[in-house]
């Protein structure tokens, strides 16, 4: 039997007083509010707090994953239905919160430049994206990673349902497992492409040391060998250039790809 | 099973004789095993911090950067438990209860002679065929932090200097610590500090840490440790910051030519920082509490986050649990009094409290590491299970 234990974050994510004191952009009940700063000083919230707010959401996502895996490995079937309902509720809430965060983003989080690479490039990773502010570049990579984490950990009960963030057209489609599988793969790949295109734009070194995890999850979702080579090269170069350990993630990717 | 080769008796006239380990001034130098590279350098620090306040030993070496855990058997004998089982004689007064017996390997010891004079040689066979000889040339001197440089003497170093056994690095380099720390501090500010600042518009680590370092040794050594380790990982390949220039300043360049073992410097400053951190923590029990009811000041937390980054820098799947444990123990130490859990003082405060910038910067750095730790550990655990 597989025992998968996952770890909760050490910080208490429900202590809104603490997080808001640190500048988290949420209102009193904990809903994302990028337009209103909780600071005493008025004015639009600072970009760094917008980024930091995503960290809080990522932590919540990590805890959601940790709780799920714990429930799955417990083997206690008594209140599975209740657990499932709780999962669905939490997942939906996370989905809505991350969407709210994304919709509230200011223009600084939009790419400053984007080019298409020549045809000889790998099939999917054919773009370079550059942000004038590398904090924003890195934040957007984390955003796409958050989306991927949510998709990968979507509760089974929700598989055939469309989450509220989906477009109405998609919702109108009749869903079966095959279509779910395809749309999930497409979505994951699109997020992976976004992450890699920012990486291929060669942001500065501080953004590069923070992109390891997004690149890793992007790599997991890319199936084409040439795409995978690009991801590996990006990861290897981080360690080569900056000394930031990436090799263990490279190995995990090779293991997962079976290469 | 053990190699009968006795290092201690290797004739000096033989050009291939394995140099003996020299125990001198809290420092052991010399190869730890026969196959060692000749240019390998080792240094052993005696630092307080064992489970019962015994000295801990660390071996610094080109090939063996691992920290070595040590059990102090009594005032005269210390056993290193891993990765090499080394038995050596320490004639320095440790002031600990001689009755403390914590290790089952006691039988491996030859009872050392009590005349622990200036030159006592002991030779002991160790595990895995590693013969190690330790020559005690003089009792471990009581070291102290050399703060002959800029700024005011830190309160941290002046409190209990006798607890700090500081190994000199004179044999290693003669460029002087001021030159060293200037180089590393600047590199910290220009490279790894900027990594920590990516999500902070105030750039606390790259801009404020050098300022803090003027009076806070802990912060200074932590920054130097991270900077040196980072340079070590890229073999000293240092980017030039601040654009194109015809001439670099002196402090941007390492004065020595050739391959510099920056990792060694990283460990050196890491050790110094950990020492100071432990001092802070042990002294913090009775320290006053601030308006957040917190016991430790923000500068310690800033240093702790830098030190966790130092650990994260080379995190590998195999080494993860150890790194996490290290980080977590740091966190637990700082967390035990609700480090980040705000309990505003009972009396109503007239204005809403705004945490200082240092705490904010450290907090968000920690939050990121917290997420990473959760994320990493999940994966590592999955890998273990999938291999079954």
Interface residues (C-beta under 8 A of the other chain):
Chain A: X2 X3 X4 X5 X6 X7 X8 X9 X10 X11 X12 X15 X17 X18 X21 X22 X23 X39 X40 X46 X47 X48 X51 X52 X55 X56 X58 X59 X62 X63 X65 X66 X69 X134 X135 X138 X139 X205 X206 X207 X209 X210 X213 X239 X240 X241 X242 X243 X244 X245 X247 X248 X251 X252 X255
Chain B: X191 X194 X195 X197 X198 X199 X200 X201 X202 X229 X230 X231 X232 X233 X234 X239 X313 X314 X315 X316 X317 X318 X320 X328 X331 X335 X340 X341 X342 X351 X352 X353 X354 X355 X359 X360 X363 X364 X366 X367 X368 X370 X371 X372 X373 X374 X375 X377 X378 X379 X381 X382 X383 X385 X386 X388
